[in-house]
Protein backbone atom coordinates (compact mmCIF):
# COMPACT_ATOMS: atom_id res chain seq x y z
CA UNK A 1 0.00 0.00 0.00
CA UNK A 2 2.81 2.39 0.89
CA UNK A 3 4.49 1.52 -2.39
CA UNK A 4 1.34 2.48 -4.34
CA UNK A 5 1.14 5.78 -2.47
CA UNK A 6 4.80 6.48 -3.23
CA UNK A 7 4.25 5.64 -6.91
CA UNK A 8 1.19 7.88 -7.02
CA UNK A 9 3.14 10.74 -5.43
CA UNK A 10 5.98 10.18 -7.89
CA UNK A 11 3.57 10.18 -10.83
CA UNK A 12 1.91 13.33 -9.50
CA UNK A 13 5.29 15.03 -9.12
CA UNK A 14 6.28 14.02 -12.66
CA UNK A 15 2.97 15.33 -13.99
CA UNK A 16 3.49 18.59 -12.10
CA UNK A 17 6.97 18.96 -13.60
CA UNK A 18 5.59 18.32 -17.10
CA UNK A 19 2.74 20.80 -16.61
CA UNK A 20 5.10 23.50 -15.33
CA UNK A 21 7.52 22.87 -18.20
CA UNK A 22 4.69 23.11 -20.75
CA UNK A 23 3.42 26.31 -19.11
CA UNK A 24 6.90 27.84 -19.23
CA UNK A 25 7.27 26.81 -22.89
CA UNK A 26 3.86 28.29 -23.73
CA UNK A 27 4.80 31.52 -21.97
CA UNK A 28 8.11 31.77 -23.87
CA UNK A 29 6.30 31.14 -27.16
CA UNK A 30 3.74 33.84 -26.38
CA UNK A 31 6.49 36.31 -25.47
CA UNK A 32 8.36 35.51 -28.69
CA UNK A 33 5.16 35.93 -30.73
CA UNK A 34 4.43 39.27 -29.03
CA UNK A 35 7.99 40.46 -29.70
CA UNK A 36 7.74 39.45 -33.35
CA UNK A 37 4.41 41.25 -33.66
CA UNK A 38 5.94 44.41 -32.15
CA UNK A 39 8.88 44.26 -34.58
CA UNK A 40 6.56 43.76 -37.56
CA UNK A 41 4.35 46.66 -36.41
CA UNK A 42 7.36 48.93 -36.02
CA UNK A 43 8.60 47.98 -39.49
CA UNK A 44 5.17 48.71 -40.99
CA UNK A 45 5.12 52.08 -39.20
CA UNK A 46 8.55 53.00 -40.59
CA UNK A 47 7.47 51.97 -44.08
CA UNK A 48 4.26 53.98 -43.82
CA UNK A 49 6.15 57.02 -42.56
CA UNK A 50 8.56 56.77 -45.50
CA UNK A 51 5.62 56.45 -47.89
CA UNK A 52 3.92 59.51 -46.43
CA UNK A 53 7.19 61.44 -46.51
CA UNK A 54 7.50 60.67 -50.22
CA UNK A 55 4.11 62.35 -50.76
CA UNK A 56 5.05 65.46 -48.78
CA UNK A 57 5.83 67.68 -51.78
CA UNK A 58 3.31 66.15 -54.19
CA UNK A 59 0.49 68.39 -55.43
CA UNK A 60 -3.07 67.80 -54.29
CA UNK A 61 -4.11 66.84 -57.85
CA UNK A 62 -1.54 64.07 -57.95
CA UNK A 63 -2.62 62.89 -54.50
CA UNK A 64 -6.25 62.81 -55.64
CA UNK A 65 -5.26 60.83 -58.71
CA UNK A 66 -3.27 58.37 -56.59
CA UNK A 67 -6.18 58.01 -54.17
CA UNK A 68 -8.56 57.38 -57.06
CA UNK A 69 -6.19 54.78 -58.48
CA UNK A 70 -5.94 53.05 -55.09
CA UNK A 71 -9.71 53.14 -54.73
CA UNK A 72 -10.15 51.69 -58.21
CA UNK A 73 -7.95 48.71 -57.41
CA UNK A 74 -10.24 47.80 -54.50
CA UNK A 75 -13.57 48.21 -56.27
CA UNK A 76 -15.44 45.39 -57.99
CA UNK A 77 -15.26 45.27 -61.77
CA UNK A 78 -17.47 47.84 -63.49
CA UNK A 79 -18.68 46.65 -66.88
CA UNK A 80 -20.11 49.97 -68.01
CA UNK A 81 -20.21 53.52 -66.71
CA UNK A 82 -22.22 56.45 -68.00
CA UNK A 83 -20.73 59.89 -67.43
CA UNK A 84 -23.14 62.69 -68.25
CA UNK A 85 -21.98 66.26 -68.82
CA UNK A 86 -23.44 67.41 -65.50
CA UNK A 87 -21.23 64.85 -63.71
CA UNK A 88 -18.00 65.36 -65.62
CA UNK A 89 -18.06 69.17 -66.11
CA UNK A 90 -17.11 70.09 -62.51
CA UNK A 91 -14.23 67.62 -62.55
CA UNK A 92 -12.90 68.91 -65.85
CA UNK A 93 -13.32 72.51 -64.69
CA UNK A 94 -11.31 71.80 -61.53
CA UNK A 95 -8.56 70.03 -63.46
CA UNK A 96 -8.43 72.88 -65.99
CA UNK A 97 -8.31 75.61 -63.34
CA UNK A 98 -5.40 74.07 -61.44
CA UNK A 99 -3.00 74.27 -64.36
C-alpha positions as CSV (number, residue, x, y, z in Angstrom):
1,X,0.0,0.0,0.0
2,X,2.8,2.4,0.9
3,X,4.5,1.5,-2.4
4,X,1.3,2.5,-4.3
5,X,1.1,5.8,-2.5
6,X,4.8,6.5,-3.2
7,X,4.3,5.6,-6.9
8,X,1.2,7.9,-7.0
9,X,3.1,10.7,-5.4
10,X,6.0,10.2,-7.9
11,X,3.6,10.2,-10.8
12,X,1.9,13.3,-9.5
13,X,5.3,15.0,-9.1
14,X,6.3,14.0,-12.7
15,X,3.0,15.3,-14.0
16,X,3.5,18.6,-12.1
17,X,7.0,19.0,-13.6
18,X,5.6,18.3,-17.1
19,X,2.7,20.8,-16.6
20,X,5.1,23.5,-15.3
21,X,7.5,22.9,-18.2
22,X,4.7,23.1,-20.7
23,X,3.4,26.3,-19.1
24,X,6.9,27.8,-19.2
25,X,7.3,26.8,-22.9
26,X,3.9,28.3,-23.7
27,X,4.8,31.5,-22.0
28,X,8.1,31.8,-23.9
29,X,6.3,31.1,-27.2
30,X,3.7,33.8,-26.4
31,X,6.5,36.3,-25.5
32,X,8.4,35.5,-28.7
33,X,5.2,35.9,-30.7
34,X,4.4,39.3,-29.0
35,X,8.0,40.5,-29.7
36,X,7.7,39.4,-33.4
37,X,4.4,41.3,-33.7
38,X,5.9,44.4,-32.2
39,X,8.9,44.3,-34.6
40,X,6.6,43.8,-37.6
41,X,4.4,46.7,-36.4
42,X,7.4,48.9,-36.0
43,X,8.6,48.0,-39.5
44,X,5.2,48.7,-41.0
45,X,5.1,52.1,-39.2
46,X,8.6,53.0,-40.6
47,X,7.5,52.0,-44.1
48,X,4.3,54.0,-43.8
49,X,6.2,57.0,-42.6
50,X,8.6,56.8,-45.5
51,X,5.6,56.4,-47.9
52,X,3.9,59.5,-46.4
53,X,7.2,61.4,-46.5
54,X,7.5,60.7,-50.2
55,X,4.1,62.4,-50.8
56,X,5.1,65.5,-48.8
57,X,5.8,67.7,-51.8
58,X,3.3,66.2,-54.2
59,X,0.5,68.4,-55.4
60,X,-3.1,67.8,-54.3
61,X,-4.1,66.8,-57.8
62,X,-1.5,64.1,-58.0
63,X,-2.6,62.9,-54.5
64,X,-6.3,62.8,-55.6
65,X,-5.3,60.8,-58.7
66,X,-3.3,58.4,-56.6
67,X,-6.2,58.0,-54.2
68,X,-8.6,57.4,-57.1
69,X,-6.2,54.8,-58.5
70,X,-5.9,53.0,-55.1
71,X,-9.7,53.1,-54.7
72,X,-10.2,51.7,-58.2
73,X,-7.9,48.7,-57.4
74,X,-10.2,47.8,-54.5
75,X,-13.6,48.2,-56.3
76,X,-15.4,45.4,-58.0
77,X,-15.3,45.3,-61.8
78,X,-17.5,47.8,-63.5
79,X,-18.7,46.7,-66.9
80,X,-20.1,50.0,-68.0
81,X,-20.2,53.5,-66.7
82,X,-22.2,56.5,-68.0
83,X,-20.7,59.9,-67.4
84,X,-23.1,62.7,-68.3
85,X,-22.0,66.3,-68.8
86,X,-23.4,67.4,-65.5
87,X,-21.2,64.9,-63.7
88,X,-18.0,65.4,-65.6
89,X,-18.1,69.2,-66.1
90,X,-17.1,70.1,-62.5
91,X,-14.2,67.6,-62.5
92,X,-12.9,68.9,-65.8
93,X,-13.3,72.5,-64.7
94,X,-11.3,71.8,-61.5
95,X,-8.6,70.0,-63.5
96,X,-8.4,72.9,-66.0
97,X,-8.3,75.6,-63.3
98,X,-5.4,74.1,-61.4
99,X,-3.0,74.3,-64.4
